[in-house]
Amino acid sequence: YPEVEIYLITLLVTILLREKLYIDAAYLSTLLIDKIRQYNRRSLDVFASKAFFYYSLSYELINKLENIRSTLLLLYRTSCIHNDINSQAMLINLIIRNYLVYNLIVQANLFNQRITYPESGSNNQFIRYLAYIGRIKAINLEYSDSYARLTMALRKLPSDTIIGLGFIISLTKLIVIVQLLMGEIPERSLFNQKHLQVYLLPYFHLTQAVRQGNLQDYYTINEKYKELFIKDKNYMLIKRLGHNVLKIGLKKISISYSRISLADIAVKLHLPNALSAEYICAKAIRDGVIDATIDPTNGWLITTDNNDLYITEEPLKEFHRRIVFCLDVHNDAVKSMRYPPDIYKKELGNGNDKSKDEEKSIEELIKELEDE
């Protein structure tokens, strides 16, 4: 029986991985994939997705993941032809991960644009897919879209378990960075979660530096936790936060002072000189970060009175964002609803009983009228 053979080989691969015999596991998993392709039976689809996962994991652990990229693409095409939904979902994630491991963001984005993720696939695979696409969107400066996908992935995770804690930590760290890049400050409750508090401490310090607009603290934290940020693969995104720190610091200065010299701004923001402060202020005024004018003769930044927030479009945008969030939660809840099998038969049975009772009551009325 091929099914028994495939199952036993898969079991052997998992044992080799558990014993850290990664080279042997990679060799055996290659034979396993060849066996699955050789038999080409639909009864093996149940084992195929697991086999693909261990195949990719084995090669990743020996740092030869790029060697199987073409094989994964071929397997994905085959799974599409056979309409194997679970294998499609698994292979999409494995291929995207293959690209991300080697920082091939453009190729990963192109692959994602050319495929259609199966809606009826595994929920766990869909969560991982959302996390991968959220990272790609963040790298491509699409922060709003990235944040929407990452928060959706976090919502779909089971809330009553710590299984997959590493994935949850990685996902939460990325959400914190994307929020900061969007100009928002994550809520403190996000950092106070019981199982995440210790792991998110460096990101909490980073958030404090950004919130205060303190460029010196930002550089200090960036240097202190540089190895951790590189290990988390978030270092390049964190380096982008320098502009946000300057904007927030400049915004606080513009609120506090109606007029301040550019030299003082350079001191407060830890900039090299007043000329650098002038360039940054000019860019902030152009981008609409602050409402002010520069007096180049005297070297001043003169801020104007802040407009009433409620006469702008900000309340409209905020209400729109909340309504969209509520609608998304509702739609996700409706899609994830499950109904017991054969429940409609009971409803039909109840309907038939009611119609019979009505017929009986009508017959009794007719008999009473005839008797009278």
N, C-alpha and C positions, 0 to 999 in steps of 0.2 A: 504494500500500500504506500503510494507516494506521500500521502498526508502524514502517515506515521514517521516516515523517513525524514521529512522536512521538519516535523515537530522535534524529533530527537536531535537533529543537527543544530536547530535553533537553541535548544536547551544546552548543548555542549558549548556553543558560542557564549552564552550568558555565563557559564561556569568559568570559561577561560578569561572572560572580562573581569569576573569577580576575583580571580586569582592573579590578576594583573599580567597575564600572558598575552599582551596586546598583539604581538606579531603573529602568534599562532591563531588568535581570534580573527585577525584580518584575513589570514590565509583560508581558514575554515569558512568564514562568512562569504568569501569570494566563491568557494565551491557551492555554498548554499544558494547564492543568487543564480549560479549556472544551472543548478538542479531545478530551481523554480522556472527558469526560462526554458529548460529542456522539456519539462512535463507539459507546461502550458495548459493547465486544468483550472477551471473556475472554482473547484472545491479547495484549491490552494490559496485563493484570495484572502481567506481568513488569516493565514500565516504570513502572507507576503509583506504586509505593511510592517509587521514586527521585524521580519528578516531585513527589510530595507533599513530600518532604524539601526539595528546592530551592525549592519554592513558599514553604514556611514560613521557610526561611533567608533568602530574598530580602527578605521583609517584616520580618523581625527586624532585618536590617541597616539598614533605613531607619526603624526605630522605629515601625512601623505594624502590629505583630503582632496587635493587638486587632481590626483591620479584617477579618481572615480567620477569626476564631474560629467564626462561624456556618457558614462554608463548610467548615471542617475537621470540624465536627460532622455536617454533612450528608454529607460524603464518608465519614465513619466509618459512618454508618447504611447507606449504599449498599454499602460493602465487606462489612458483616455480611450483607446480603441476598444478595450474590453469593458469599459464603463465600470471600472473598479474604483468606487468613490473613496474608500478608506485609503487605498494606496495612492490615489491622486493627492489627497490632502497631506499625507505623510511626505511624499516626494517633493511637493511644492515647498514645504518647510525645509527639507533637507537640501534642496538646491539653493534656496535663498540663503540658508546658513552657510553653505559652501562658498558662496560669493562673499558674504559678510566677513568670514574668517580671514579672507585675503584682502579685505577692504575694497572689493570690486563693487562699489556702490552703483555705478552707472549700469553695469551688466545686471545687477540684481533688480534695479528699477525697470530696465527694459524687459526682463523676464516677467516681472509682475504685471506690466502693462499688456503683455501678450497672452496671459493665461486668465482663466476664470475659476475662482476658487469654488469648489462644490459646497453649496449651502447645506446639504444634508450630511456633511462630513462630521467627524468627531468634534465635540465641543473643546476638548483639550488641544487638539491640533489647530482649531480656529483661534483660540486664545494665543497660541504661540505665533500663528500667522499675523495676528494683529500687532503683536509686540515687535516682530521683525519689520513689518511695514511702517510702524510708528518710528522706529529708529531710522529707517531710510528717509522718511519724510523729514525728520528732524535734521539730518545731515544735509538735505536739499533745501533747507531754510523754510520748509512748509510747516511752521510750528503749530498753527491752529489745527490743521488736519492731523498732524502727528499726535497732538494732545488728545484729540477726540478718539483716535484709535487706541491709544495707550490706556486712557481711562475706561474705555469699553472693555478692554482686556482685563483690567483690574476688577471691574464690576462682575464679570463673568466667572471670576475665580471663586472657588468654594470659600466661604467666610469662616467655617467652623473647623478648619483643619490647618495644620502647619506642613502638610505634605507639599513638596515643591517649594520649600522656603527660599532656596537660592534663587529660583525664578522670580518669586514675589519681590525679593530684595532688589534684584537687578531691574525689574520693571518699575518699582517705586523710585529708585535712584534716577532713572531716565525721566520719569514724570516730573520730578523736582526740577531737573535741569531745563526741561522744555518749558515749564511754567515760568522759570526765571528768565528764559530767553524771550518769552512772550511779554515780559514786563510785569508779571504777576508774582505775588509772594505766596508760596504754599502755606496752608494752614498749619498751625503748630501741632494739631492733633495727628497730623500725618507722621510726625517724627516721634510721637509719644506712644505709638503702638507697641505692645508688650514684646513681641518677637522681633521687632525691627529697630528698636531704639538704639541699640549698641552699634548696629551696622550703618545707621543713617547719621551718626554723630558728625562725621566730617562734612556731610552735605548740609547738616544743620548749621554748622559754623560758616559754611559758604553762603548759605541763605542769609544769615545775619549780616555778613559783610556786604552783600548786595543790597539788602534792605536799608542799611545805614548809609549806603553810597560811599563807603570808605575804601578807596582804591588801595591804600597801603595794606589794610587787613586782607583784602582780596588777594594781593600778590603773595602775602605771607602764607595764607592758607593754601593757595595754589602750589606753592613750593613745598610746603610741609607734607601735603598729601598727594604729591605728584605721582608717586609709584602706585598708590591705590587707584587714583583716577585713570592712569594708563591701564592698569589691570582690569578695571571696569569698562574700558574702551569708551570712556566719556571725556577724556582729557581734551580732545579737539573741540568738543562742544563747550566745555567749561572755559576754554580760552576765549570764546566769543563773548563771554559775559563781561569782559572788561569795558566794552562800550555801554552796556546796561548800567554798570556801576557808575560810570561817569555821568550818564543821563540822570540817574536817580540823585546823585550828589549835587549836580547842577540844579535840578528841580527843587531840592530842599533849600539851596542857597537863594534861588529866585523867590521862593516863598518867604524866606526870613528877611531878606534885604530888598528895599526898594531901589537902592543904588549901592554898588560895590565895585571896587577897583579890580581890574583883571589880574593884577599882581596878587591881591588877596585870594582871588579864586584859585590861582595857581598854587598858592600855599595850602589852601584847604583841600584841594583835590590831589595834592602831591604831584603836580605837573612840573616839568623842567623850568618853564619861564612863562611870562605873561603872553607872549606871542602864541604859544601852544594853547593857552586858555582862550585867547581870542578866536582861534580857529574852531575850537570845540564849541564855544558859545554860538558862533555863527552857524555851525551845522545844526546845533540843537534848535535854534530859532527857525531855520529853514525847514526842519523836520516837524515843527510844531510841538516840540517837547516843552519849551518855555515860551512865554509871551513877553518879549523884551526887545530892547534895541541896544546897539553898541555905540558908544561915543568914542571914536578912535582918537580924537584930539586930546581928551583928558584921560583916556584909558579906563572908562567906566562901563559897567553893564547896568542899564537902567530898565527895571522891570515895570510893566504896566499893571493896573488893577486886574485881578482875576475876574473873568466873567462868571455869571451865575451858571452853575453846572446844569440846572434844569431848563435852561433855554437852548442847550445844545442837544445833539443827537445821542449823547451818552446814555441817558435813561432808556431810550428806545432800543439801543443796541444791547443793553444789559437785560431788559425784559425779553428781547428776542432770543438771546443766548439761553436764558432759563427755560423759556417755553420749548425751544428745540431740544434741550436736555430732557425735559419731562416727556415730550413726545417720543424721544428715542427710547427712554426707559419703558414706556408703555408698549411700544412696538416690539421691543425685545421680550417683554413679559408675555405678550400674546403669542409670539413665535415659539417661545419655549414651553408653552402649555402642552400637557399630555393628557389624553382622555383614556379612561379604562376601556378595554376592548368589549365589544358587543353591548355598549351602554345604550346605543340607539334602539336595540331590539326591545329592551325593557320599556323605553318610551313608547315604541310602537304598540307593545303589549298593553300598556296603560291606556293608550288611546283607543284600542279595540274594546277594552273593558268598559270604558266610558260610553262608547257608541252602543254597546249591547245594553247597558243600563238604560240609556235613553230610549232605545227601541222597546224595552220591556215596559217602561213607564207609559209610553204612547199606547201600547197594546192594552194596558190596564185601563187607561182612560176611555178607549174605544168600547171596551166591554162594559164599563160602568154606564156609558151613554146608551148602549143597546139595552141594558137591563131596565133603565128608566123608561 
